[in-house]
Structures are given as C-alpha cells and as structure tokens.
Amino acid sequence: MQEIANLGTGAFFFWSALLILLSLAALYFSFYHLHRARLIEDTPTSRIRSAPQGYVELIGEADMMQGEAVISPLSATQCCWWRYKVDRKDDKGWHAVRSEKSNALFLIKDETGECILDPEGATVTPSERNIWYGPNSTPSAGPDRGIGTTHSQFNRFGLQISINTTFDGDYRYTEELIMPGDPLYAIGLFSSLGEIDRKAMRDDMVKERLRQWKSDHASLLDRFDLNGDGKIDLDEWETARKAAKQEVTREQLKEDQQPLHTLSTTGSRRRPMLISTKEEFDLVRRFRYYSFFTLAAFFALGSGSVWFIAARMI
C-alpha cells in the first residue's frame, strides 16, 4: 500500500491505465470466444450437395486436390495443410525464428460430394501437434526418427501434443498438419459454380487455347491454313476457334460434372471461417473454456485496478 502511495504521478497513471486496458482486453476476448462458440452451435450442418449459398457448416473428411502435392517444409510430409514454427533457445529462453502456414487449396468430402476449401484468412485448429529438437534452424529429419525414439504425449484442451524427447538442440520445431482422411469441420462462405460460371470458364479456356496456338505459328498454319496461302484468314480463324471450343468442351466432359463448390472466408469478423480436425462439440467446449478463463481474467484484473487506484487515494 505504502509503495503505491509513494509512486510518482506518471508511474501511477501508467500502471492504472495498463491494468484497465488489460481488463478490457480480457472482457473483449471473453465475448469474442463466446460468440464463436454460439456461432458453431447455432449454424446447422449442411450436406455439400444440398448446401445453400452463404454461410454454412460442413462436416466430412480432408483430402488433397489433384495436381502439385502439398509438402510440409519441416518434415517433408505430403499433406492437405501445414503450419510450422521454429524457435531458438538462448540464455533468456525460447524466441521465435520464423513461422509459416499453408494457403494451398484442399478438399472436404462427405457422402454427397466434395467442396474446395480456401484456407487463406481462416482460423485453422488441427487436433495434433508435433514438437522435436535439433542443432540447426532447418531440421535434418522429421519428428519420427525411427525405432528407439522416445515421445512424450499429452492432451491440452483437446489438442494432442507429441514431443520427441530423444534428441536435444538449441532449435525447437513445431509442426501441425491436416492429413488426408482426417475428420474435418469447416464453416465459412459456401458458393457453387453453376452452368453460367462454367460457360464463362469455358470461354476463358478457349481464349487461352487460341493464344497458345498463336504462339506456335508454324503449327497453326499447318493445321488451319486450308488454302495454303501462308496466313490465317477470317474463315480459317473461325475454324480454329471452333476446334478450340470442341477441345475444351471435350476436356470438361471428361471431368466430373457435379457443380464445383467452394468454401472461403466471408471477410467479416462476425462470421469467421473456421477449419478444424476437432469435432464440433470439442470446438464449442474449447471456445467456452477460453471465454470462461478470459472472463475470470477480466474480474481479476478489474479488481486489481480498483484496488490499485483505491490504495493511492487512501
């Protein structure tokens, strides 16, 4: 009490303002997490094939898209999504060196269809985290280094954490992955690519195909210079355009003709995009825990600020 009374005016106002700001921040995050819990509870689960356009909740399994594989940078694991962090230890403890996460598209599938997930801007919460150590900022191997390695495993708020304690080092690697076949919960802005959108896409593909053909002028002449005059006239160009359209249409027909569905961020904090390998119940419980703890912090910090100010005034 006497120490508070002897504080200078500047120091007193600084600590008073800090306590008040921290208590208000705790109150904000309490409502923030409570809002997310209620949002998940109040949004009905939709099937991909029959989901309405707009803000929807989907439950299914994760899968990779066709094309270039998604590889995690630390463990070189082929996956749907990754996030990692590298920390370095010094005399004062662990400090972040670098961190990064994947923004590559991947799929959520249920028994009715599949939907493309765009994780950019989403809050992603995998259910597993791997931690291991090494002497360099870039690991020479992943968290599983073969027979004889020791792993310490524990659960924290539904997050399964596995720590490889066999090897030591000044660098700590933390990696989270979403793997093909993992159960997946997602909520965000759902939209479907209908026939009108497919036609627009087909027109763009035809233009691109013609541009590619024009870049190889010799092949273009060999294929479409019907009168042999060494140039492509209007009629011959129309023939080339029709041929490009036929090729593109055939390629589209070979593909799955189900509507193309996407789930992406809404751009609104009130309706965030969430992706998780946790079950819906676990997510709700986690956000409610966070809400409770931050509310408790609000009351503790608020009481502390009142006591601090009152001690000065006595």
C-alpha positions as CSV (number, residue, x, y, z in Angstrom):
1,M,0.0,0.0,0.0
2,Q,2.7,2.4,1.0
3,E,4.7,1.6,-2.2
4,I,1.7,2.5,-4.3
5,A,1.2,5.8,-2.4
6,N,4.8,6.7,-3.0
7,L,4.6,6.1,-6.8
8,G,5.2,9.1,-9.0
9,T,2.2,10.5,-10.8
10,G,3.5,9.3,-14.2
11,A,4.1,5.7,-12.9
12,F,0.8,5.6,-11.2
13,F,-1.2,6.6,-14.3
14,F,0.9,4.2,-16.4
15,W,0.1,1.1,-14.2
16,S,-3.5,2.2,-13.7
17,A,-4.0,2.5,-17.5
18,L,-2.2,-0.8,-18.1
19,L,-4.4,-2.7,-15.6
20,I,-7.6,-1.1,-17.0
21,L,-6.6,-1.9,-20.7
22,L,-5.7,-5.5,-19.8
23,S,-9.0,-6.0,-18.1
24,L,-10.9,-4.5,-21.0
25,A,-8.9,-6.7,-23.4
26,A,-9.8,-9.8,-21.3
27,L,-13.5,-8.8,-21.4
28,Y,-13.3,-8.4,-25.2
29,F,-11.8,-11.8,-25.8
30,S,-14.3,-13.4,-23.4
31,F,-17.2,-12.2,-25.6
32,Y,-15.1,-13.0,-28.7
33,H,-14.7,-16.7,-27.8
34,L,-18.3,-16.9,-26.6
35,H,-19.5,-15.6,-29.9
36,R,-17.6,-18.2,-31.8
37,A,-19.0,-21.0,-29.6
38,R,-22.5,-19.8,-30.1
39,L,-21.9,-19.4,-33.8
40,I,-20.9,-23.0,-34.2
41,E,-23.9,-24.2,-32.0
42,D,-26.4,-22.1,-34.0
43,T,-25.3,-22.9,-37.5
44,P,-26.9,-26.1,-38.8
45,T,-24.8,-28.7,-40.5
46,S,-25.3,-28.9,-44.3
47,R,-24.6,-31.7,-46.8
48,I,-22.3,-30.5,-49.6
49,R,-24.7,-31.4,-52.5
50,S,-27.7,-29.6,-51.0
51,A,-25.9,-26.8,-49.0
52,P,-27.4,-23.3,-49.5
53,Q,-25.4,-20.5,-50.8
54,G,-24.0,-18.4,-48.0
55,Y,-22.6,-19.0,-44.5
56,V,-22.8,-22.8,-43.9
57,E,-21.2,-25.5,-41.7
58,L,-19.8,-28.7,-43.3
59,I,-18.6,-31.9,-41.7
60,G,-16.6,-34.5,-43.6
61,E,-13.1,-35.7,-44.3
62,A,-10.0,-33.9,-45.6
63,D,-8.5,-34.8,-48.9
64,M,-5.8,-33.5,-51.3
65,M,-6.6,-31.8,-54.6
66,Q,-5.3,-33.2,-57.8
67,G,-2.1,-31.6,-59.2
68,E,1.0,-30.5,-57.4
69,A,1.3,-32.1,-53.9
70,V,1.3,-30.1,-50.7
71,I,4.6,-30.8,-48.8
72,S,5.2,-29.6,-45.2
73,P,8.6,-27.7,-45.1
74,L,9.9,-29.2,-41.9
75,S,9.1,-32.9,-42.0
76,A,8.6,-33.1,-45.8
77,T,5.2,-34.8,-45.2
78,Q,2.7,-34.9,-48.0
79,C,-0.5,-33.4,-46.5
80,C,-3.6,-31.3,-47.1
81,W,-2.4,-28.3,-44.9
82,W,0.5,-27.4,-42.7
83,R,1.7,-24.8,-40.2
84,Y,5.1,-24.7,-38.5
85,K,7.2,-22.6,-36.1
86,V,10.9,-22.6,-35.4
87,D,12.2,-21.3,-32.1
88,R,15.8,-20.8,-30.9
89,K,16.9,-21.1,-27.3
90,D,19.3,-18.6,-25.7
91,D,20.1,-17.5,-22.1
92,K,16.7,-15.8,-21.8
93,G,14.6,-18.7,-23.1
94,W,12.9,-19.6,-26.4
95,H,12.5,-17.0,-29.1
96,A,10.7,-17.3,-32.5
97,V,12.9,-17.6,-35.5
98,R,10.3,-18.0,-38.2
99,S,6.8,-19.3,-38.8
100,E,4.7,-20.0,-41.8
101,K,1.4,-21.7,-42.8
102,S,0.0,-23.2,-46.0
103,N,-2.6,-21.4,-48.1
104,A,-2.9,-24.2,-50.6
105,L,-6.4,-25.3,-51.5
106,F,-7.6,-28.7,-50.3
107,L,-10.9,-30.6,-50.1
108,I,-13.6,-31.5,-47.6
109,K,-15.7,-34.6,-48.7
110,D,-18.9,-36.1,-47.4
111,E,-21.1,-38.9,-48.7
112,T,-22.8,-36.4,-51.1
113,G,-19.9,-34.7,-52.7
114,E,-16.8,-32.6,-52.3
115,C,-16.0,-28.9,-51.7
116,I,-12.8,-26.9,-52.2
117,L,-11.5,-25.2,-49.1
118,D,-9.6,-22.0,-49.4
119,P,-7.8,-21.6,-46.0
120,E,-6.5,-18.1,-46.6
121,G,-7.9,-15.9,-43.8
122,A,-9.3,-18.9,-41.9
123,T,-8.7,-19.9,-38.3
124,V,-7.3,-23.4,-38.6
125,T,-7.1,-25.7,-35.5
126,P,-5.6,-29.1,-36.1
127,S,-6.1,-31.7,-33.4
128,E,-2.4,-32.8,-33.3
129,R,0.9,-31.0,-32.9
130,N,4.4,-32.5,-33.2
131,I,7.4,-31.0,-31.4
132,W,11.0,-32.0,-31.8
133,Y,14.5,-30.5,-31.4
134,G,17.8,-30.2,-33.4
135,P,21.0,-28.2,-33.7
136,N,20.1,-26.2,-36.8
137,S,17.3,-23.8,-37.9
138,T,16.2,-26.3,-40.5
139,P,15.7,-29.8,-39.3
140,S,17.5,-32.7,-40.9
141,A,14.7,-35.1,-40.2
142,G,11.1,-35.1,-39.1
143,P,9.6,-35.8,-35.6
144,D,9.6,-39.6,-36.2
145,R,13.2,-40.6,-36.4
146,G,12.7,-44.4,-36.4
147,I,12.9,-47.2,-33.8
148,G,14.2,-46.2,-30.4
149,T,13.0,-42.6,-30.3
150,T,11.0,-41.5,-27.3
151,H,7.9,-39.5,-27.5
152,S,6.1,-37.7,-24.6
153,Q,2.4,-37.3,-25.4
154,F,-0.2,-35.3,-23.5
155,N,-3.6,-33.6,-24.2
156,R,-4.3,-29.9,-23.7
157,F,-7.8,-28.6,-24.4
158,G,-8.4,-31.4,-26.9
159,L,-5.0,-30.8,-28.7
160,Q,-2.9,-34.0,-28.8
161,I,0.7,-32.9,-28.4
162,S,3.6,-35.3,-29.2
163,I,7.2,-34.3,-28.2
164,N,10.2,-36.2,-29.4
165,T,12.5,-36.2,-26.3
166,T,15.2,-38.4,-27.8
167,F,17.2,-35.6,-29.4
168,D,18.2,-32.2,-28.0
169,G,19.3,-29.0,-29.5
170,D,19.1,-25.2,-29.5
171,Y,16.3,-25.2,-32.0
172,R,12.7,-26.3,-31.4
173,Y,10.5,-27.3,-34.3
174,T,6.7,-27.3,-34.0
175,E,4.5,-28.6,-36.8
176,E,0.8,-29.1,-37.2
177,L,-0.7,-31.0,-40.2
178,I,-4.1,-31.9,-41.7
179,M,-3.7,-35.2,-43.4
180,P,-5.9,-36.9,-46.0
181,G,-8.7,-38.8,-44.2
182,D,-8.7,-36.7,-41.1
183,P,-12.2,-35.8,-39.8
184,L,-12.9,-32.2,-40.8
185,Y,-15.2,-29.5,-39.6
186,A,-15.5,-26.3,-41.6
187,I,-17.7,-23.2,-41.5
188,G,-17.5,-20.3,-44.0
189,L,-18.9,-18.8,-47.2
190,F,-20.2,-21.5,-49.4
191,S,-20.7,-20.9,-53.1
192,S,-21.3,-23.2,-56.1
193,L,-20.0,-22.8,-59.7
194,G,-23.1,-23.3,-61.8
195,E,-23.6,-23.7,-65.6
196,I,-23.3,-19.9,-66.2
197,D,-20.0,-19.9,-64.4
198,R,-18.9,-23.0,-66.3
199,K,-19.6,-21.3,-69.6
200,A,-17.6,-18.2,-68.6
201,M,-14.7,-20.6,-67.6
202,R,-15.0,-22.4,-70.9
203,D,-14.8,-19.1,-72.8
204,D,-11.7,-18.2,-70.9
205,M,-10.2,-21.6,-71.6
206,V,-10.9,-21.2,-75.3
207,K,-9.2,-17.8,-75.4
208,E,-6.2,-19.3,-73.7
209,R,-6.1,-22.3,-76.0
210,L,-6.1,-20.0,-79.1
211,R,-3.4,-17.8,-77.5
212,Q,-1.2,-21.0,-77.1
213,W,-1.9,-22.0,-80.7
214,K,-0.9,-18.5,-82.0
215,S,2.4,-18.7,-80.1
216,D,3.3,-21.6,-82.3
217,H,2.7,-20.0,-85.7
218,A,4.1,-22.9,-87.8
219,S,1.8,-25.5,-86.2
220,L,-1.2,-23.1,-86.5
221,L,-0.6,-22.7,-90.3
222,D,0.0,-26.5,-90.7
223,R,-3.3,-27.2,-89.0
224,F,-5.6,-24.4,-90.2
225,D,-4.2,-22.8,-93.3
226,L,-6.6,-24.7,-95.6
227,N,-5.9,-22.7,-98.8
228,G,-2.1,-22.8,-98.4
229,D,-1.5,-19.0,-98.7
230,G,0.8,-18.9,-95.7
231,K,-1.6,-16.9,-93.5
232,I,-4.8,-17.4,-91.4
233,D,-7.8,-15.6,-92.9
234,L,-11.1,-14.9,-91.1
235,D,-12.8,-18.1,-92.1
236,E,-9.8,-20.2,-91.1
237,W,-9.6,-18.4,-87.8
238,E,-13.2,-19.2,-87.2
239,T,-12.4,-22.8,-87.9
240,A,-9.6,-22.7,-85.4
241,R,-11.9,-21.1,-82.8
242,K,-14.5,-23.9,-83.2
243,A,-11.8,-26.5,-82.9
244,A,-10.5,-24.9,-79.7
245,K,-14.1,-24.8,-78.3
246,Q,-14.6,-28.5,-79.2
247,E,-11.3,-29.5,-77.5
248,V,-12.1,-27.5,-74.3
249,T,-15.7,-28.9,-74.2
250,R,-14.4,-32.5,-74.5
251,E,-12.0,-31.9,-71.7
252,Q,-14.8,-30.5,-69.5
253,L,-17.0,-33.5,-70.3
254,K,-14.2,-35.9,-69.1
255,E,-14.3,-34.1,-65.7
256,D,-16.8,-34.7,-63.0
257,Q,-19.9,-32.7,-64.0
258,Q,-21.0,-32.2,-60.4
259,P,-21.2,-28.5,-59.5
260,L,-18.0,-27.1,-58.2
261,H,-18.4,-26.0,-54.6
262,T,-16.0,-23.7,-52.7
263,L,-15.8,-22.6,-49.0
264,S,-13.9,-19.5,-48.3
265,T,-13.6,-16.6,-45.8
266,T,-16.5,-14.1,-45.5
267,G,-14.3,-11.2,-44.8
268,S,-16.3,-10.5,-41.7
269,R,-15.2,-10.9,-38.1
270,R,-18.8,-11.6,-37.1
271,R,-18.8,-14.6,-39.4
272,P,-15.3,-16.1,-39.4
273,M,-14.1,-19.0,-41.4
274,L,-13.1,-21.9,-39.2
275,I,-11.4,-25.2,-40.2
276,S,-10.7,-27.9,-37.6
277,T,-10.0,-31.6,-37.3
278,K,-11.7,-31.4,-33.9
279,E,-15.4,-32.5,-33.6
280,E,-18.0,-29.8,-33.3
281,F,-18.5,-30.5,-29.6
282,D,-14.8,-30.2,-28.8
283,L,-14.6,-26.9,-30.7
284,V,-17.6,-25.4,-28.7
285,R,-16.1,-26.7,-25.4
286,R,-12.7,-25.2,-26.3
287,F,-14.1,-21.7,-27.1
288,R,-16.3,-21.8,-24.0
289,Y,-13.2,-22.6,-21.9
290,Y,-11.4,-19.7,-23.4
291,S,-14.4,-17.5,-22.7
292,F,-14.5,-18.5,-19.1
293,F,-10.8,-18.1,-18.5
294,T,-10.7,-14.6,-20.1
295,L,-13.8,-13.6,-18.1
296,A,-12.1,-14.7,-14.9
297,A,-9.0,-12.7,-16.0
298,F,-11.3,-9.6,-16.5
299,F,-12.6,-9.8,-13.0
300,A,-9.1,-10.4,-11.5
301,L,-7.6,-7.5,-13.5
302,G,-10.6,-5.3,-12.9
303,S,-10.5,-5.9,-9.2
304,G,-6.7,-5.3,-9.2
305,S,-7.1,-2.0,-11.0
306,V,-9.8,-0.9,-8.5
307,W,-7.6,-1.9,-5.6
308,F,-4.6,-0.2,-7.1
309,I,-6.4,3.1,-7.6
310,A,-8.1,2.9,-4.2
311,A,-4.8,2.3,-2.5
312,R,-3.5,5.5,-4.0
313,M,-6.5,7.5,-2.8
314,I,-6.4,6.3,0.8
